Amino acid sequence: MWYLYIIRCADNSLYTGITKDVSRRMAEHNLKTGCNYTRARTPVELVYQESHPTRSSALKREIRIKQWPRAKKLDLIDG
């Protein structure tokens, strides 16, 4: 199972990614080993996740969400 996730960074920006293990990935982001974007924006908190059966479907969803404006991402997070 693959997961799409959105995290809120310390500067209130949003970061979207995919992983097979959300808790491990969150720990990596907060330990500043996750990715360049979040290294300077820790701590981060998980605000949204959804499961996908394949890496391909999670990646397609990630690409689509990354194209959205911030307001639409916040609507998704808020349900």
C-alpha positions in Angstrom: 0.0 0.0 0.0 1.2 3.5 -0.9 0.2 6.7 0.9 -0.1 10.3 -0.3 0.4 12.7 2.5 0.4 16.4 3.2 2.3 18.0 6.0 2.2 21.5 7.4 5.7 23.0 7.9 6.8 25.4 10.7 6.4 28.3 8.3 2.8 27.3 7.6 3.6 26.1 4.1 2.3 22.7 2.8 4.3 19.9 1.4 2.9 16.9 -0.5 4.6 13.6 -0.9 4.1 9.8 -1.2 5.6 7.0 0.8 5.0 3.4 1.9 5.4 4.2 5.6 4.0 7.6 6.8 5.3 7.5 10.3 8.9 6.7 9.1 8.6 9.5 6.6 7.4 12.0 9.1 10.3 11.1 11.4 12.7 11.6 8.5 11.2 15.1 7.8 11.5 16.1 11.4 15.0 14.8 11.7 15.9 16.9 8.6 16.7 13.9 6.5 13.4 13.9 4.5 13.9 16.3 1.7 15.5 19.7 1.0 12.2 21.6 1.2 11.4 20.5 4.7 14.9 20.6 6.2 14.7 24.4 6.8 11.0 24.2 7.8 10.9 21.8 10.7 9.0 20.8 12.8 6.4 19.5 10.4 3.0 17.9 11.2 0.9 15.5 9.3 -2.4 17.1 8.3 -3.7 14.7 5.6 -3.1 11.2 4.2 -4.9 8.8 1.8 -4.0 5.3 0.8 -3.5 4.0 -2.8 -3.0 0.5 -4.0 0.0 1.3 -6.2 2.9 3.7 -6.4 1.6 4.8 -9.8 -1.8 5.9 -8.4 -0.3 7.7 -5.5 2.2 9.5 -7.7 -0.6 10.6 -10.1 -2.6 11.9 -7.2 0.5 13.7 -5.8 1.2 15.4 -9.1 -2.5 16.5 -9.4 -2.5 17.9 -5.8 0.8 19.8 -6.3 -0.8 21.7 -9.2 -3.7 22.9 -7.0 -3.7 26.3 -5.4 -3.2 26.5 -1.6 -6.9 27.1 -0.9 -8.0 23.9 -2.6 -5.4 21.9 -0.7 -6.7 23.4 2.6 -10.3 22.4 1.5 -9.0 18.8 1.1 -7.3 18.9 4.5 -10.4 20.3 6.2 -12.6 17.6 4.6 
